[in-house]
Amino acid sequence: TGYYLERNVNGAKDYFNRKIKFVTEQMEKIQKIASEKSKLREVVMDMMEVKLDHQLAAIQQQQAEAEAVKAKAAAADGM
């Protein structure tokens, strides 16, 4: 930045202690947010998995019904 500040030892300690406290607080906030986002991601993934399972079950049911109709039609043609 091209500038510097002269402080006595106590002033410098105070300054850096405040900086450490600030950075620590920011890290804690970020960790909390990351944890919440991770939980939300897991919930979304679970919901997507449930929806996918329902869609697959519906497709399988439609295929089974279509095969049953074909089998019934084939049996009727055979008579």
Biopython code that builds the backbone (N, CA, C, O; Angstrom):
import numpy as np
from Bio.PDB.StructureBuilder import StructureBuilder

atoms = [
    (1, "THR", "N", (0.822, -1.199, 0.000)),
    (1, "THR", "CA", (0.000, 0.000, 0.000)),
    (1, "THR", "C", (0.858, 1.252, 0.000)),
    (1, "THR", "O", (0.362, 2.337, -0.305)),
    (2, "GLY", "N", (2.099, 1.129, 0.326)),
    (2, "GLY", "CA", (2.989, 2.270, 0.249)),
    (2, "GLY", "C", (2.983, 3.166, 1.472)),
    (2, "GLY", "O", (3.512, 4.276, 1.416)),
    (3, "TYR", "N", (2.405, 2.722, 2.567)),
    (3, "TYR", "CA", (2.452, 3.526, 3.783)),
    (3, "TYR", "C", (2.667, 2.619, 4.983)),
    (3, "TYR", "O", (2.467, 1.407, 4.906)),
    (4, "TYR", "N", (3.066, 3.207, 6.063)),
    (4, "TYR", "CA", (3.240, 2.449, 7.293)),
    (4, "TYR", "C", (2.801, 3.317, 8.456)),
    (4, "TYR", "O", (2.633, 4.530, 8.327)),
    (5, "LEU", "N", (2.620, 2.669, 9.589)),
    (5, "LEU", "CA", (2.148, 3.369, 10.769)),
    (5, "LEU", "C", (3.054, 3.018, 11.932)),
    (5, "LEU", "O", (3.361, 1.850, 12.170)),
    (6, "GLU", "N", (3.467, 4.018, 12.634)),
    (6, "GLU", "CA", (4.303, 3.763, 13.806)),
    (6, "GLU", "C", (3.410, 3.657, 15.031)),
    (6, "GLU", "O", (2.547, 4.504, 15.261)),
    (7, "ARG", "N", (3.629, 2.604, 15.817)),
    (7, "ARG", "CA", (2.884, 2.394, 17.055)),
    (7, "ARG", "C", (3.855, 1.925, 18.124)),
    (7, "ARG", "O", (4.931, 1.398, 17.844)),
    (8, "ASN", "N", (3.431, 2.137, 19.346)),
    (8, "ASN", "CA", (4.238, 1.566, 20.427)),
    (8, "ASN", "C", (3.864, 0.087, 20.557)),
    (8, "ASN", "O", (2.926, -0.370, 19.905)),
    (9, "VAL", "N", (4.575, -0.648, 21.375)),
    (9, "VAL", "CA", (4.367, -2.094, 21.494)),
    (9, "VAL", "C", (2.952, -2.409, 21.951)),
    (9, "VAL", "O", (2.307, -3.295, 21.390)),
    (10, "ASN", "N", (2.461, -1.708, 22.948)),
    (10, "ASN", "CA", (1.105, -1.976, 23.441)),
    (10, "ASN", "C", (0.061, -1.673, 22.371)),
    (10, "ASN", "O", (-0.905, -2.419, 22.213)),
    (11, "GLY", "N", (0.252, -0.592, 21.646)),
    (11, "GLY", "CA", (-0.678, -0.250, 20.567)),
    (11, "GLY", "C", (-0.663, -1.297, 19.475)),
    (11, "GLY", "O", (-1.714, -1.663, 18.949)),
    (12, "ALA", "N", (0.525, -1.787, 19.126)),
    (12, "ALA", "CA", (0.641, -2.819, 18.096)),
    (12, "ALA", "C", (-0.012, -4.119, 18.560)),
    (12, "ALA", "O", (-0.708, -4.776, 17.786)),
    (13, "LYS", "N", (0.212, -4.493, 19.828)),
    (13, "LYS", "CA", (-0.413, -5.710, 20.358)),
    (13, "LYS", "C", (-1.931, -5.592, 20.309)),
    (13, "LYS", "O", (-2.624, -6.525, 19.904)),
    (14, "ASP", "N", (-2.437, -4.441, 20.724)),
    (14, "ASP", "CA", (-3.881, -4.212, 20.704)),
    (14, "ASP", "C", (-4.424, -4.314, 19.277)),
    (14, "ASP", "O", (-5.447, -4.955, 19.037)),
    (15, "TYR", "N", (-3.735, -3.683, 18.345)),
    (15, "TYR", "CA", (-4.150, -3.705, 16.945)),
    (15, "TYR", "C", (-4.218, -5.140, 16.428)),
    (15, "TYR", "O", (-5.224, -5.544, 15.844)),
    (16, "PHE", "N", (-3.169, -5.898, 16.639)),
    (16, "PHE", "CA", (-3.146, -7.265, 16.119)),
    (16, "PHE", "C", (-4.109, -8.182, 16.859)),
    (16, "PHE", "O", (-4.647, -9.114, 16.261)),
    (17, "ASN", "N", (-4.336, -7.942, 18.140)),
    (17, "ASN", "CA", (-5.336, -8.730, 18.868)),
    (17, "ASN", "C", (-6.728, -8.477, 18.303)),
    (17, "ASN", "O", (-7.530, -9.403, 18.174)),
    (18, "ARG", "N", (-7.016, -7.210, 17.963)),
    (18, "ARG", "CA", (-8.307, -6.898, 17.353)),
    (18, "ARG", "C", (-8.429, -7.547, 15.974)),
    (18, "ARG", "O", (-9.491, -8.048, 15.603)),
    (19, "LYS", "N", (-7.336, -7.532, 15.228)),
    (19, "LYS", "CA", (-7.345, -8.167, 13.906)),
    (19, "LYS", "C", (-7.572, -9.675, 14.040)),
    (19, "LYS", "O", (-8.350, -10.257, 13.284)),
    (20, "ILE", "N", (-6.900, -10.297, 14.989)),
    (20, "ILE", "CA", (-7.058, -11.734, 15.222)),
    (20, "ILE", "C", (-8.501, -12.045, 15.602)),
    (20, "ILE", "O", (-9.088, -13.008, 15.108)),
    (21, "LYS", "N", (-9.067, -11.226, 16.478)),
    (21, "LYS", "CA", (-10.454, -11.427, 16.897)),
    (21, "LYS", "C", (-11.396, -11.294, 15.700)),
    (21, "LYS", "O", (-12.307, -12.104, 15.530)),
    (22, "PHE", "N", (-11.176, -10.279, 14.878)),
    (22, "PHE", "CA", (-12.016, -10.060, 13.704)),
    (22, "PHE", "C", (-11.932, -11.242, 12.740)),
    (22, "PHE", "O", (-12.957, -11.750, 12.284)),
    (23, "VAL", "N", (-10.727, -11.672, 12.435)),
    (23, "VAL", "CA", (-10.544, -12.782, 11.494)),
    (23, "VAL", "C", (-11.159, -14.063, 12.061)),
    (23, "VAL", "O", (-11.783, -14.828, 11.325)),
    (24, "THR", "N", (-10.989, -14.298, 13.349)),
    (24, "THR", "CA", (-11.571, -15.481, 13.988)),
    (24, "THR", "C", (-13.091, -15.453, 13.885)),
    (24, "THR", "O", (-13.710, -16.468, 13.566)),
    (25, "GLU", "N", (-13.697, -14.297, 14.153)),
    (25, "GLU", "CA", (-15.152, -14.170, 14.048)),
    (25, "GLU", "C", (-15.619, -14.433, 12.620)),
    (25, "GLU", "O", (-16.627, -15.107, 12.406)),
    (26, "GLN", "N", (-14.893, -13.905, 11.654)),
    (26, "GLN", "CA", (-15.260, -14.116, 10.251)),
    (26, "GLN", "C", (-15.146, -15.594, 9.876)),
    (26, "GLN", "O", (-15.995, -16.122, 9.158)),
    (27, "MET", "N", (-14.104, -16.257, 10.359)),
    (27, "MET", "CA", (-13.940, -17.688, 10.089)),
    (27, "MET", "C", (-15.098, -18.483, 10.683)),
    (27, "MET", "O", (-15.606, -19.409, 10.051)),
    (28, "GLU", "N", (-15.515, -18.123, 11.892)),
    (28, "GLU", "CA", (-16.628, -18.824, 12.533)),
    (28, "GLU", "C", (-17.916, -18.627, 11.745)),
    (28, "GLU", "O", (-18.699, -19.563, 11.581)),
    (29, "LYS", "N", (-18.135, -17.396, 11.252)),
    (29, "LYS", "CA", (-19.323, -17.130, 10.443)),
    (29, "LYS", "C", (-19.298, -17.957, 9.166)),
    (29, "LYS", "O", (-20.308, -18.541, 8.774)),
    (30, "ILE", "N", (-18.147, -18.002, 8.526)),
    (30, "ILE", "CA", (-18.023, -18.754, 7.277)),
    (30, "ILE", "C", (-18.238, -20.240, 7.526)),
    (30, "ILE", "O", (-18.894, -20.911, 6.728)),
    (31, "GLN", "N", (-17.694, -20.763, 8.623)),
    (31, "GLN", "CA", (-17.884, -22.177, 8.940)),
    (31, "GLN", "C", (-19.357, -22.487, 9.182)),
    (31, "GLN", "O", (-19.854, -23.529, 8.757)),
    (32, "LYS", "N", (-20.052, -21.583, 9.864)),
    (32, "LYS", "CA", (-21.474, -21.781, 10.128)),
    (32, "LYS", "C", (-22.257, -21.784, 8.820)),
    (32, "LYS", "O", (-23.116, -22.641, 8.609)),
    (33, "ILE", "N", (-21.964, -20.832, 7.948)),
    (33, "ILE", "CA", (-22.652, -20.753, 6.663)),
    (33, "ILE", "C", (-22.357, -21.992, 5.827)),
    (33, "ILE", "O", (-23.260, -22.549, 5.204)),
    (34, "ALA", "N", (-21.105, -22.424, 5.812)),
    (34, "ALA", "CA", (-20.729, -23.618, 5.043)),
    (34, "ALA", "C", (-21.465, -24.845, 5.565)),
    (34, "ALA", "O", (-21.907, -25.686, 4.783)),
    (35, "SER", "N", (-21.596, -24.947, 6.872)),
    (35, "SER", "CA", (-22.304, -26.077, 7.468)),
    (35, "SER", "C", (-23.778, -26.060, 7.061)),
    (35, "SER", "O", (-24.342, -27.096, 6.709)),
    (36, "GLU", "N", (-24.397, -24.878, 7.110)),
    (36, "GLU", "CA", (-25.800, -24.758, 6.723)),
    (36, "GLU", "C", (-25.985, -25.108, 5.249)),
    (36, "GLU", "O", (-26.937, -25.800, 4.888)),
    (37, "LYS", "N", (-25.087, -24.636, 4.408)),
    (37, "LYS", "CA", (-25.193, -24.934, 2.978)),
    (37, "LYS", "C", (-25.004, -26.422, 2.722)),
    (37, "LYS", "O", (-25.660, -26.990, 1.849)),
    (38, "SER", "N", (-24.131, -27.042, 3.463)),
    (38, "SER", "CA", (-23.914, -28.478, 3.313)),
    (38, "SER", "C", (-25.179, -29.248, 3.688)),
    (38, "SER", "O", (-25.562, -30.195, 3.002)),
    (39, "LYS", "N", (-25.820, -28.838, 4.776)),
    (39, "LYS", "CA", (-27.065, -29.488, 5.188)),
    (39, "LYS", "C", (-28.147, -29.300, 4.133)),
    (39, "LYS", "O", (-28.872, -30.242, 3.811)),
    (40, "LEU", "N", (-28.260, -28.081, 3.592)),
    (40, "LEU", "CA", (-29.253, -27.821, 2.553)),
    (40, "LEU", "C", (-28.974, -28.661, 1.309)),
    (40, "LEU", "O", (-29.898, -29.183, 0.685)),
    (41, "ARG", "N", (-27.703, -28.786, 0.953)),
    (41, "ARG", "CA", (-27.338, -29.597, -0.210)),
    (41, "ARG", "C", (-27.756, -31.044, 0.007)),
    (41, "ARG", "O", (-28.265, -31.683, -0.914)),
    (42, "GLU", "N", (-27.550, -31.563, 1.201)),
    (42, "GLU", "CA", (-27.940, -32.939, 1.502)),
    (42, "GLU", "C", (-29.452, -33.116, 1.398)),
    (42, "GLU", "O", (-29.927, -34.126, 0.880)),
    (43, "VAL", "N", (-30.209, -32.129, 1.892)),
    (43, "VAL", "CA", (-31.669, -32.198, 1.816)),
    (43, "VAL", "C", (-32.117, -32.196, 0.358)),
    (43, "VAL", "O", (-32.986, -32.976, -0.031)),
    (44, "VAL", "N", (-31.524, -31.323, -0.440)),
    (44, "VAL", "CA", (-31.882, -31.251, -1.858)),
    (44, "VAL", "C", (-31.544, -32.564, -2.562)),
    (44, "VAL", "O", (-32.335, -33.062, -3.364)),
    (45, "MET", "N", (-30.386, -33.117, -2.267)),
    (45, "MET", "CA", (-29.995, -34.389, -2.884)),
    (45, "MET", "C", (-30.972, -35.499, -2.493)),
    (45, "MET", "O", (-31.336, -36.325, -3.330)),
    (46, "ASP", "N", (-31.396, -35.526, -1.235)),
    (46, "ASP", "CA", (-32.362, -36.533, -0.788)),
    (46, "ASP", "C", (-33.690, -36.378, -1.526)),
    (46, "ASP", "O", (-34.291, -37.362, -1.956)),
    (47, "MET", "N", (-34.141, -35.123, -1.667)),
    (47, "MET", "CA", (-35.399, -34.869, -2.372)),
    (47, "MET", "C", (-35.293, -35.292, -3.839)),
    (47, "MET", "O", (-36.225, -35.881, -4.387)),
    (48, "MET", "N", (-34.174, -34.994, -4.462)),
    (48, "MET", "CA", (-33.983, -35.380, -5.860)),
    (48, "MET", "C", (-33.976, -36.896, -6.004)),
    (48, "MET", "O", (-34.521, -37.434, -6.968)),
    (49, "GLU", "N", (-33.367, -37.575, -5.060)),
    (49, "GLU", "CA", (-33.324, -39.034, -5.098)),
    (49, "GLU", "C", (-34.724, -39.627, -4.962)),
    (49, "GLU", "O", (-35.066, -40.583, -5.658)),
    (50, "VAL", "N", (-35.531, -39.061, -4.067)),
    (50, "VAL", "CA", (-36.906, -39.540, -3.890)),
    (50, "VAL", "C", (-37.704, -39.322, -5.174)),
    (50, "VAL", "O", (-38.428, -40.213, -5.617)),
    (51, "LYS", "N", (-37.571, -38.132, -5.772)),
    (51, "LYS", "CA", (-38.295, -37.852, -7.014)),
    (51, "LYS", "C", (-37.860, -38.793, -8.130)),
    (51, "LYS", "O", (-38.689, -39.279, -8.899)),
    (52, "LEU", "N", (-36.573, -39.044, -8.214)),
    (52, "LEU", "CA", (-36.058, -39.955, -9.236)),
    (52, "LEU", "C", (-36.608, -41.362, -9.022)),
    (52, "LEU", "O", (-36.991, -42.032, -9.981)),
    (53, "ASP", "N", (-36.646, -41.805, -7.780)),
    (53, "ASP", "CA", (-37.200, -43.129, -7.479)),
    (53, "ASP", "C", (-38.665, -43.216, -7.897)),
    (53, "ASP", "O", (-39.094, -44.227, -8.453)),
    (54, "HIS", "N", (-39.439, -42.150, -7.627)),
    (54, "HIS", "CA", (-40.852, -42.129, -8.015)),
    (54, "HIS", "C", (-40.999, -42.167, -9.537)),
    (54, "HIS", "O", (-41.863, -42.866, -10.067)),
    (55, "GLN", "N", (-40.153, -41.412, -10.229)),
    (55, "GLN", "CA", (-40.224, -41.405, -11.688)),
    (55, "GLN", "C", (-39.871, -42.772, -12.265)),
    (55, "GLN", "O", (-40.529, -43.247, -13.190)),
    (56, "LEU", "N", (-38.844, -43.396, -11.725)),
    (56, "LEU", "CA", (-38.462, -44.729, -12.199)),
    (56, "LEU", "C", (-39.574, -45.739, -11.943)),
    (56, "LEU", "O", (-39.847, -46.591, -12.788)),
    (57, "ALA", "N", (-40.209, -45.648, -10.793)),
    (57, "ALA", "CA", (-41.311, -46.558, -10.474)),
    (57, "ALA", "C", (-42.471, -46.337, -11.441)),
    (57, "ALA", "O", (-43.095, -47.300, -11.889)),
    (58, "ALA", "N", (-42.764, -45.085, -11.765)),
    (58, "ALA", "CA", (-43.849, -44.786, -12.699)),
    (58, "ALA", "C", (-43.530, -45.324, -14.089)),
    (58, "ALA", "O", (-44.405, -45.873, -14.758)),
    (59, "ILE", "N", (-42.293, -45.172, -14.522)),
    (59, "ILE", "CA", (-41.887, -45.686, -15.837)),
    (59, "ILE", "C", (-42.004, -47.205, -15.869)),
    (59, "ILE", "O", (-42.499, -47.770, -16.844)),
    (60, "GLN", "N", (-41.556, -47.860, -14.821)),
    (60, "GLN", "CA", (-41.636, -49.322, -14.763)),
    (60, "GLN", "C", (-43.091, -49.789, -14.772)),
    (60, "GLN", "O", (-43.427, -50.793, -15.399)),
    (61, "GLN", "N", (-43.947, -49.051, -14.072)),
    (61, "GLN", "CA", (-45.357, -49.409, -14.038)),
    (61, "GLN", "C", (-45.977, -49.240, -15.427)),
    (61, "GLN", "O", (-46.763, -50.081, -15.864)),
    (62, "GLN", "N", (-45.626, -48.157, -16.115)),
    (62, "GLN", "CA", (-46.151, -47.938, -17.465)),
    (62, "GLN", "C", (-45.686, -49.038, -18.413)),
    (62, "GLN", "O", (-46.460, -49.515, -19.244)),
    (63, "GLN", "N", (-44.429, -49.437, -18.289)),
    (63, "GLN", "CA", (-43.906, -50.507, -19.139)),
    (63, "GLN", "C", (-44.620, -51.823, -18.851)),
    (63, "GLN", "O", (-44.948, -52.570, -19.772)),
    (64, "ALA", "N", (-44.859, -52.102, -17.580)),
    (64, "ALA", "CA", (-45.553, -53.341, -17.208)),
    (64, "ALA", "C", (-46.982, -53.328, -17.744)),
    (64, "ALA", "O", (-47.466, -54.345, -18.240)),
    (65, "GLU", "N", (-47.656, -52.190, -17.648)),
    (65, "GLU", "CA", (-49.022, -52.081, -18.162)),
    (65, "GLU", "C", (-49.038, -52.249, -19.682)),
    (65, "GLU", "O", (-49.925, -52.905, -20.228)),
    (66, "ALA", "N", (-48.054, -51.654, -20.362)),
    (66, "ALA", "CA", (-47.984, -51.776, -21.822)),
    (66, "ALA", "C", (-47.748, -53.225, -22.228)),
    (66, "ALA", "O", (-48.348, -53.699, -23.192)),
    (67, "GLU", "N", (-46.897, -53.925, -21.516)),
    (67, "GLU", "CA", (-46.642, -55.333, -21.821)),
    (67, "GLU", "C", (-47.881, -56.184, -21.547)),
    (67, "GLU", "O", (-48.159, -57.136, -22.276)),
    (68, "ALA", "N", (-48.618, -55.841, -20.500)),
    (68, "ALA", "CA", (-49.841, -56.582, -20.187)),
    (68, "ALA", "C", (-50.872, -56.384, -21.291)),
    (68, "ALA", "O", (-51.570, -57.328, -21.662)),
    (69, "VAL", "N", (-50.975, -55.168, -21.817)),
    (69, "VAL", "CA", (-51.912, -54.893, -22.906)),
    (69, "VAL", "C", (-51.492, -55.668, -24.152)),
    (69, "VAL", "O", (-52.340, -56.227, -24.848)),
    (70, "LYS", "N", (-50.189, -55.705, -24.439)),
    (70, "LYS", "CA", (-49.692, -56.454, -25.599)),
    (70, "LYS", "C", (-49.986, -57.942, -25.443)),
    (70, "LYS", "O", (-50.411, -58.601, -26.391)),
    (71, "ALA", "N", (-49.758, -58.459, -24.255)),
    (71, "ALA", "CA", (-50.000, -59.882, -24.007)),
    (71, "ALA", "C", (-51.482, -60.203, -24.145)),
    (71, "ALA", "O", (-51.847, -61.250, -24.680)),
    (72, "LYS", "N", (-52.328, -59.310, -23.667)),
    (72, "LYS", "CA", (-53.772, -59.511, -23.759)),
    (72, "LYS", "C", (-54.215, -59.465, -25.219)),
    (72, "LYS", "O", (-55.053, -60.256, -25.651)),
    (73, "ALA", "N", (-53.638, -58.522, -25.977)),
    (73, "ALA", "CA", (-53.981, -58.409, -27.400)),
    (73, "ALA", "C", (-53.494, -59.634, -28.162)),
    (73, "ALA", "O", (-54.189, -60.128, -29.051)),
    (74, "ALA", "N", (-52.314, -60.124, -27.824)),
    (74, "ALA", "CA", (-51.776, -61.309, -28.490)),
    (74, "ALA", "C", (-52.625, -62.533, -28.165)),
    (74, "ALA", "O", (-52.841, -63.384, -29.028)),
    (75, "ALA", "N", (-53.100, -62.627, -26.945)),
    (75, "ALA", "CA", (-53.941, -63.754, -26.545)),
    (75, "ALA", "C", (-55.283, -63.684, -27.257)),
    (75, "ALA", "O", (-55.839, -64.718, -27.628)),
    (76, "ALA", "N", (-55.811, -62.484, -27.454)),
    (76, "ALA", "CA", (-57.091, -62.317, -28.137)),
    (76, "ALA", "C", (-56.944, -62.653, -29.615)),
    (76, "ALA", "O", (-57.875, -63.189, -30.217)),
    (77, "ASP", "N", (-55.807, -62.353, -30.204)),
    (77, "ASP", "CA", (-55.566, -62.671, -31.614)),
    (77, "ASP", "C", (-55.411, -64.175, -31.812)),
    (77, "ASP", "O", (-55.752, -64.707, -32.868)),
    (78, "GLY", "N", (-54.909, -64.840, -30.816)),
    (78, "GLY", "CA", (-54.678, -66.280, -30.895)),
    (78, "GLY", "C", (-55.954, -67.080, -30.795)),
    (78, "GLY", "O", (-55.941, -68.265, -31.128)),
    (79, "MET", "N", (-57.035, -66.511, -30.364)),
    (79, "MET", "CA", (-58.291, -67.247, -30.190)),
    (79, "MET", "C", (-59.064, -67.306, -31.439)),
    (79, "MET", "O", (-60.148, -67.890, -31.467)),
]
sb = StructureBuilder()
sb.init_structure("model")
sb.init_model(0)
sb.init_chain("A")
sb.init_seg("    ")
for serial, (resi, resn, name, xyz) in enumerate(atoms, 1):
    if name == "N":
        sb.init_residue(resn, " ", resi, " ")
    sb.init_atom(name, np.array(xyz, "f"), 0.0, 1.0, " ", f" {name:<3s}", serial, name[0])
structure = sb.get_structure()
